[in-house]
Amino acid sequence: MAGAGAQVLALSPQSIASHDEFHKAHGPFEFPLLADVDKAVGEAYGILGPLGFYRRSIFVVGPTGIIGYAHRSVTSLSFQPAAAVIAAVENTR
């Protein structure tokens, strides 16, 4: 997303050690994997689903810190098309 002037961050409630193992098995990634073990960020962004599980979500935060785009999956079984996310980035600048 560097060409679009954006930075991608991935967030999940797994530990840093778990992320390290995931990175070894599936990486390398061109973005950081962040650990939200206590789910405080997930709670703040409203992405905790039933039983406290994370819902697959995408947020585009503009340069002023305002969320310009948010998608919270109900089932976490679907992905947003890359073109939609890139358009959101471009519209949030």
C-alpha positions in Angstrom: 0.0 0.0 0.0 3.1 2.3 0.0 2.2 3.4 -3.5 -1.2 4.6 -2.1 0.5 6.5 0.7 -0.7 4.1 3.4 0.7 1.7 6.0 -0.9 -1.6 6.6 -0.9 -3.0 10.2 -2.4 -6.4 11.2 -3.9 -6.9 14.6 -5.0 -10.0 16.4 -5.4 -11.1 20.0 -2.7 -13.8 19.7 0.6 -13.3 21.5 3.8 -12.0 20.0 5.3 -15.6 20.2 2.3 -16.8 18.3 2.8 -14.1 15.7 6.5 -15.1 15.4 5.4 -18.7 14.7 2.8 -17.6 12.2 5.4 -15.4 10.4 7.9 -18.3 10.2 5.2 -20.6 8.7 3.4 -18.1 6.4 5.7 -15.0 6.0 7.4 -12.9 5.2 4.9 -10.1 5.5 5.4 -6.5 4.4 3.5 -5.2 7.4 3.7 -5.6 11.1 1.7 -8.1 13.0 0.5 -6.5 16.2 -0.6 -8.3 19.4 -3.8 -7.2 21.2 -3.7 -9.9 23.9 -6.0 -8.1 26.3 -8.3 -7.2 23.4 -8.4 -3.5 24.5 -7.9 -2.3 20.9 -10.5 -4.7 19.6 -12.9 -3.5 22.2 -12.2 0.2 21.3 -12.8 -0.4 17.6 -15.9 -2.5 18.1 -14.6 -5.6 16.4 -15.2 -8.2 19.1 -17.9 -10.6 18.1 -19.8 -13.3 20.0 -17.8 -14.9 22.8 -15.1 -12.1 22.5 -13.7 -13.4 19.2 -12.2 -10.9 16.8 -14.3 -10.1 13.6 -12.3 -9.6 10.4 -12.2 -5.9 10.0 -10.5 -3.1 8.0 -10.1 0.5 9.1 -8.6 3.3 7.1 -7.4 6.1 9.3 -6.7 9.4 7.7 -3.7 11.7 8.3 -5.7 13.6 10.9 -6.4 10.4 12.9 -10.1 10.3 11.8 -11.4 6.9 10.6 -12.5 7.4 7.0 -13.5 3.9 6.2 -14.5 0.9 8.4 -15.6 -2.6 7.5 -16.5 -5.1 10.2 -17.3 -8.6 8.9 -20.3 -10.2 10.6 -19.0 -13.8 10.0 -15.2 -13.2 9.3 -15.7 -15.5 6.3 -15.3 -12.8 3.6 -12.6 -10.4 2.5 -13.0 -6.9 1.1 -11.7 -6.5 -2.4 -8.3 -4.8 -2.6 -9.7 -2.3 -5.0 -12.3 -1.2 -2.4 -9.6 -0.8 0.2 -7.3 1.2 -2.1 -10.2 3.5 -3.1 -10.9 4.0 0.6 -7.3 5.0 1.2 -7.3 7.4 -1.7 -10.6 8.9 -0.5 -9.4 9.3 3.1 -6.2 11.3 2.3 
